[in-house]
């Protein structure tokens, strides 16, 4: 482990190359706490360890937590920028200005490479032979547009391989509801179907007038023929088209793709508003909350936002219009141009239509900030604020990552252990781990917990020894919380001592009614306010560790029951067992099934069906 090796910062600073690259700052636990890029690593990294004069309190705090650093050299500043964006997105270091929202934007995809194309939603834009439209501001907007397209143009939604599977099976319900031309039955020709697809493409390009005229024509025809229900259906479709058109009221004379970005800032809260303009029309907007420190300027926040936002979205417009100039603007333009494979311009307008749009975006950001301030404050109190409160109770500062453990061994069946992780007061489910107890027979919670903790930290130590920064167990917690008192805490401390690790451990103590009453820390029970946010967070952590263990244990019990029952029947192997469960859902329905129902299962012979029936109906 690098944190166990004596790391002489001053000596390592002398070895830094005068080349572009990315540097990663680690704390004593090996956690990455800051990631940055540099034109010359030698100059940039040294600045952190020189005089504290003119440094913000955020930077001073970060420097005090640096135990060691590493760096990756690149061929250019643009390469360093790309690598920095990717690493920040992966590790989310606590001292980087972070985009809180991990939003993705949907597209509508037309499969023009098929004889009978389909129109569907896509989560990302790929380099294939289909056409993409968007991105749309949210999933609801994309779904509304798709639903309208299928209503108006009667495009198929099935995944049949046409024309290969044409005529196989019956026409689906969409055909009978007049929402599909049924190419699966040959009720339309490829030429007729293509005309509908061409109209879909016109519609997706924002050309609504032709569609409105066509629908009005059909509405009047239906009314003349006294088909009033049909006329009402066309009337509703016209309203839907008008609604989508109205959402694009803001227009720009240039008819180009651009994003308008502005922000509002208030102490530690910042909101960035983005207007999405495509073909000169505003197709939507979205806002993003950004985690900032008191000293972060608007320039720094906008710079971080632009880098993180465009690192995560596949669509990059021709122009990005900003509220003010950002750092590394030319380098970012070069990076985005390479990513888009066409020139991208970043501009800061001082007058005219663009400046008006920026001001409008800023006003929207300010409005969202005011509306959400109380909501954000409440969320912080119940998460990071609650964690800070727990730290104050036990006298530990800077707790960010908490791991909690529990053991489940109901009914004497094999025991399991759970590990749940909370970061800044929120569950980090991707880091949850479960353990099937291997060395302990019977319900021995202490021995089981010893095994779980030993395996967890041995895995972590080995991953660190191998230099794995993103291993499944690499990140160590700032605090371990045990679902119990003195006994469980002492087991954890013994394991850590044997492995040469120093991590604070506290127990979540329950009263006689199985309710959390306090924390056990350093051989003392620490009283806590049972009406506080810290108490509620402890309860959530405890409940989550228990739920995760029980859930895993239940799944193992279910598998064991299935194995012990179905596998004892002559003629039933893994494939037939799976087929039975797929058709009937659970064991009780298999027991109640008749021989005829059992024989209808895929791969089941009459003889085996009789064996299953006989097995469950023995007298």
Number of C-alpha atoms within 10 A of each C-alpha: 14 17 15 12 8 9 13 10 14 10 9 13 16 10 9 18 14 14 18 23 26 27 21 22 23 23 18 13 21 21 21 23 19 23 24 21 25 22 19 17 22 18 15 17 21 15 11 14 14 9 8 13 7 7 14 14 13 15 16 15 12 19 18 10 16 20 19 20 20 13 17 15 21 17 10 14 22 23 17 22 25 19 19 24 21 16 16 21 17 10 15 18 19 17 18 18 22 19 24 11 12 10 14 16 19 23 23 23 21 22 18 16 12 13 16 22 21 19 21 18 17 19 14 16 20 11 7 9 11 15 17 23 18 19 25 20 20 16 17 11 15 22 17 12 20 18 13 17 21 20 18 22 19 20 25 23 16 12 7 14 12 16 15 9 11 15 15 10 9 10 16 16 11 18 15 11 10 14 20 22 22 26 22 24 17 13 11 13 13 13 11 10 21 16 11 17 23 12 18 20 16 15 17 18 13 15 14 17 14 12 19 19 12 13 21 17 13 16 23 16 14 18 14 11 10 11 13 14 12 15 22 14 14 23 17 13 21 21 12 16 20 14 11 17 16 11 12 16 11 14 16 18 9 10 12 15 18 25 21 26 29 26 28 20 18 13 10 12 18 24 26 25 26 25 24 23 23 24 16 17 22 20 24 18 18 16 19 21 21 22 19 22 19 12 14 16 12 18 14 15 24 23 19 19 20 17 20 21 18 17 20 15 14 16 16 20 20 18 18 20 22 24 22 17 17 20 13 13 15 13 15 23 18 17 22 24 17 13 17 15 10 13 15 21 18 19 17 17 17 12 8 8 13 17 17 13 21 26 17 17 26 22 16 23 26 21 14 19 24 14 11 15 15 11 12 13 12 13 15 16 18 20 21 20 19 22 29 20 23 22 17 14 16 18 10 14 13 12 19 18 20 23 23 26 27 28 28 25 20 14 10 11 15 18 25 24 27 26 23 26 23 23 17 20 26 20 19 15 10 9 14 18 17 19 20 17 19 12 8 16 13 12 17 13 19 17 15 26 24 19 20 25 20 18 15 19 19 14 16 20 19 15 19 20 13 12 13 13 15 12 14 15 21 23 20 19 20 19 18 21 28 29 22 19 21 19 12 23 24 19 18 24 20 13 19 18 12 9 13 10 15 11 15 18 22 28 25 26 19 15 9 7 7 8 11 20 20 20 26 22 20 15 11 11 18 17 12 17 12 13 8 14 20 26 22 17 22 21 17 16 26 21 14 21 25 21 16 22 25 20 13 19 25 15 11 17 16 14 11 12 13 16 14 11 12 20 15 13 17 12 16 18 13 11 11 18 17 13 15 23 15 12 15 17 12 13 15 9 13 19 16 14 16 14 17 12 13 24 18 14 17 14 11 18 14 12 12 19 22 15 18 23 19 14 16 14 10 6 5
